Each structure stands twice: as structure tokens, then as C-alpha cells.
Amino acid sequence: MKPNTKFELTVRDVELIEDALRSRIGRLFWNPSSTAKEEVKEIQDLLGRIHNKKVWYTPKGKFIGGG
């Protein structure tokens, strides 16, 4: 069998996943072992990949200044 590589997740699903991962990082900071540091790095990398998959947009007709 091949693993399923296509997932259909709602925005809320992704939000829950991100919240759970951030919560896990918070708990790992209280455990300064080398394996905890590795897990934190893995989770941060995953959160980065999730962030990079998001499509950012601005509503039409509205100017949002910055920089």
C-alpha cells in the first residue's frame, strides 16, 4: 500500500494542528534534553512548511500599507 499524499484540510483543521504543535513546543521547553531540542527543531521546521503553504491575500479595494 502507498501512503495517502493528498489531504483535504479546512482552515480550522490547519489552525488546530498549528496550535497543537505550538503547545507541544511549549511543553518541550521545560525538558532541556537533547532529544527535546531535536523535536523542537522538527516541529519548528514543520510549522515553517505549513506557513509557506498558506496563500496570503488582501481584500480587493482595500489598501494595506506597510514597510
MDTraj code that builds the backbone (N, CA, C; nanometers):
import mdtraj as md
import numpy as np

residues = "MET LYS PRO ASN THR LYS PHE GLU LEU THR VAL ARG ASP VAL GLU LEU ILE GLU ASP ALA LEU ARG SER ARG ILE GLY ARG LEU PHE TRP ASN PRO SER SER THR ALA LYS GLU GLU VAL LYS GLU ILE GLN ASP LEU LEU GLY ARG ILE HIS ASN LYS LYS VAL TRP TYR THR PRO LYS GLY LYS PHE ILE GLY GLY GLY".split()
xyz = np.array([
    [0.0821, -0.1186, 0.0000],
    [0.0000, 0.0000, 0.0000],
    [0.0864, 0.1248, 0.0000],
    [0.0374, 0.2267, -0.0709],
    [0.1047, 0.3559, -0.0716],
    [0.0378, 0.4483, 0.0308],
    [0.1174, 0.5340, 0.0910],
    [0.0561, 0.6302, 0.1825],
    [-0.0254, 0.7341, 0.1052],
    [-0.1287, 0.7869, 0.1697],
    [-0.2092, 0.8923, 0.1097],
    [-0.1283, 1.0213, 0.1141],
    [-0.1035, 1.0820, -0.0008],
    [-0.0244, 1.2053, -0.0053],
    [-0.1107, 1.3280, -0.0308],
    [-0.2401, 1.3092, -0.0453],
    [-0.3296, 1.4228, -0.0683],
    [-0.4273, 1.4328, 0.0479],
    [-0.4243, 1.5474, 0.1138],
    [-0.5102, 1.5698, 0.2282],
    [-0.6005, 1.6885, 0.1999],
    [-0.7231, 1.6774, 0.2415],
    [-0.8144, 1.7903, 0.2325],
    [-0.8428, 1.8371, 0.3739],
    [-0.7840, 1.9507, 0.4082],
    [-0.7986, 2.0059, 0.5413],
    [-0.8637, 2.1436, 0.5319],
    [-0.9462, 2.1752, 0.6285],
    [-1.0045, 2.3084, 0.6336],
    [-0.9053, 2.4035, 0.6999],
    [-0.9344, 2.5314, 0.6894],
    [-0.8509, 2.6308, 0.7560],
    [-0.8504, 2.6040, 0.9063],
    [-0.9648, 2.5677, 0.9608],
    [-0.9751, 2.5369, 1.1037],
    [-0.8896, 2.4151, 1.1396],
    [-0.8875, 2.3133, 1.0526],
    [-0.8041, 2.1949, 1.0761],
    [-0.6566, 2.2343, 1.0886],
    [-0.6112, 2.3178, 0.9976],
    [-0.4710, 2.3612, 0.9985],
    [-0.4427, 2.4443, 1.1238],
    [-0.5380, 2.5289, 1.1617],
    [-0.5228, 2.6093, 1.2826],
    [-0.5087, 2.5200, 1.4063],
    [-0.5899, 2.4157, 1.4156],
    [-0.5808, 2.3231, 1.5288],
    [-0.4469, 2.2505, 1.5314],
    [-0.3995, 2.2099, 1.4154],
    [-0.2700, 2.1415, 1.4063],
    [-0.1580, 2.2351, 1.4520],
    [-0.1599, 2.3589, 1.4031],
    [-0.0572, 2.4554, 1.4431],
    [-0.0613, 2.4816, 1.5938],
    [-0.1813, 2.4982, 1.6479],
    [-0.1940, 2.5219, 1.7921],
    [-0.1393, 2.4044, 1.8732],
    [-0.1700, 2.2834, 1.8295],
    [-0.1210, 2.1644, 1.8998],
    [0.0316, 2.1556, 1.8934],
    [0.0893, 2.1868, 1.7791],
    [0.2346, 2.1829, 1.7649],
    [0.3016, 2.2892, 1.8520],
    [0.2431, 2.4087, 1.8558],
    [0.2999, 2.5139, 1.9409],
    [0.2892, 2.4767, 2.0887],
    [0.1800, 2.4128, 2.1249],
    [0.1629, 2.3665, 2.2630],
    [0.2698, 2.2636, 2.2976],
    [0.2969, 2.1736, 2.2053],
    [0.3997, 2.0717, 2.2261],
    [0.5361, 2.1369, 2.2453],
    [0.5659, 2.2383, 2.1651],
    [0.6936, 2.3094, 2.1797],
    [0.7020, 2.3710, 2.3192],
    [0.5925, 2.4303, 2.3643],
    [0.5906, 2.4908, 2.4980],
    [0.6236, 2.3904, 2.6064],
    [0.5688, 2.2700, 2.5938],
    [0.5981, 2.1658, 2.6940],
    [0.7422, 2.1175, 2.6829],
    [0.7955, 2.1125, 2.5626],
    [0.9328, 2.0644, 2.5442],
    [1.0369, 2.1607, 2.5988],
    [1.0037, 2.2893, 2.6038],
    [1.0998, 2.3863, 2.6569],
    [1.1301, 2.3615, 2.8037],
    [1.0419, 2.2924, 2.8732],
    [1.0659, 2.2605, 3.0138],
    [1.1503, 2.1347, 3.0301],
    [1.1834, 2.0688, 2.9183],
    [1.2644, 1.9465, 2.9208],
    [1.3886, 1.9715, 2.8357],
    [1.4989, 2.0138, 2.8969],
    [1.6159, 2.0542, 2.8191],
    [1.7017, 1.9397, 2.7649],
    [1.6443, 1.8240, 2.7406],
    [1.7251, 1.7124, 2.6878],
    [1.7572, 1.7345, 2.5408],
    [1.8567, 1.6625, 2.4934],
    [1.8966, 1.6761, 2.3529],
    [1.7867, 1.6258, 2.2589],
    [1.7110, 1.5252, 2.3000],
    [1.6025, 1.4766, 2.2142],
    [1.4897, 1.5793, 2.2072],
    [1.4671, 1.6520, 2.3165],
    [1.3645, 1.7569, 2.3154],
    [1.4046, 1.8679, 2.2189],
    [1.5328, 1.9028, 2.2194],
    [1.5802, 2.0071, 2.1275],
    [1.5614, 1.9656, 1.9828],
    [1.5874, 1.8403, 1.9535],
    [1.5672, 1.7890, 1.8173],
    [1.4199, 1.7928, 1.7787],
    [1.3337, 1.7541, 1.8717],
    [1.1895, 1.7553, 1.8436],
    [1.1403, 1.8980, 1.8209],
    [1.1890, 1.9925, 1.9004],
    [1.1511, 2.1329, 1.8818],
    [1.1924, 2.1790, 1.7425],
    [1.3123, 2.1418, 1.7012],
    [1.3597, 2.1806, 1.5677],
    [1.2706, 2.1196, 1.4590],
    [1.2358, 1.9936, 1.4731],
    [1.1471, 1.9284, 1.3756],
    [1.0116, 1.9976, 1.3683],
    [0.9559, 2.0305, 1.4843],
    [0.8250, 2.0958, 1.4881],
    [0.8330, 2.2353, 1.4270],
    [0.9390, 2.3090, 1.4578],
    [0.9544, 2.4424, 1.4005],
    [0.9684, 2.4348, 1.2488],
    [1.0407, 2.3352, 1.1992],
    [1.0526, 2.3163, 1.0543],
    [0.9163, 2.2863, 0.9926],
    [0.8383, 2.2004, 1.0579],
    [0.7046, 2.1668, 1.0088],
    [0.6146, 2.2893, 1.0093],
    [0.6161, 2.3663, 1.1178],
    [0.5354, 2.4886, 1.1222],
    [0.5766, 2.5856, 1.0115],
    [0.7048, 2.5912, 0.9812],
    [0.7530, 2.6754, 0.8715],
    [0.6996, 2.6286, 0.7372],
    [0.6993, 2.4975, 0.7154],
    [0.6466, 2.4445, 0.5889],
    [0.4973, 2.4717, 0.5765],
    [0.4241, 2.4570, 0.6874],
    [0.2809, 2.4876, 0.6852],
    [0.2610, 2.6358, 0.6533],
    [0.3378, 2.7211, 0.7178],
    [0.3274, 2.8652, 0.6943],
    [0.3522, 2.8983, 0.5472],
    [0.4521, 2.8360, 0.4880],
    [0.4869, 2.8646, 0.3494],
    [0.3830, 2.8135, 0.2497],
    [0.2976, 2.7224, 0.2898],
    [0.1914, 2.6717, 0.2028],
    [0.0693, 2.7621, 0.1994],
    [0.0603, 2.8511, 0.2972],
    [-0.0562, 2.9383, 0.3057],
    [-0.0550, 3.0387, 0.1912],
    [-0.1735, 3.0733, 0.1452],
    [-0.1888, 3.1747, 0.0418],
    [-0.2356, 3.3023, 0.1107],
    [-0.1536, 3.4050, 0.1027],
    [-0.1839, 3.5314, 0.1686],
    [-0.2451, 3.6243, 0.0653],
    [-0.3486, 3.6926, 0.1034],
    [-0.4152, 3.7838, 0.0115],
    [-0.4655, 3.9058, 0.0864],
    [-0.4946, 4.0105, 0.0096],
    [-0.5593, 4.1284, 0.0665],
    [-0.6937, 4.1444, -0.0033],
    [-0.7933, 4.1854, 0.0686],
    [-0.9245, 4.2046, 0.0079],
    [-0.9179, 4.3087, -0.1038],
    [-0.9935, 4.2877, -0.2106],
    [-0.9944, 4.3821, -0.3220],
    [-1.0498, 4.5159, -0.2763],
    [-0.9908, 4.6212, -0.3269],
    [-1.0394, 4.7539, -0.2954],
    [-0.9881, 4.8097, -0.1647],
    [-0.9067, 4.7357, -0.0936],
    [-0.8513, 4.7858, 0.0325],
    [-0.7011, 4.7914, 0.0217],
    [-0.6453, 4.9040, 0.0637],
    [-0.5017, 4.9189, 0.0654],
    [-0.4515, 4.8932, 0.2061],
    [-0.3564, 4.8052, 0.2158],
    [-0.2935, 4.7784, 0.3443],
    [-0.1482, 4.8162, 0.3305],
    [-0.1126, 4.9283, 0.3896],
    [0.0237, 4.9796, 0.3777],
    [0.1195, 4.9093, 0.4704],
    [0.2428, 4.9194, 0.4383],
    [0.3454, 4.8590, 0.5230],
    [0.4824, 4.8835, 0.4640],
    [0.5778, 4.8822, 0.5505],
    [0.7149, 4.8912, 0.5088],
    [0.7470, 5.0175, 0.4462],
])
top = md.Topology()
chain = top.add_chain()
for i, resn in enumerate(residues, 1):
    res = top.add_residue(resn, chain, resSeq=i)
    for name in ("N", "CA", "C"):
        top.add_atom(name, md.element.get_by_symbol(name[0]), res)
traj = md.Trajectory(xyz[None], top)
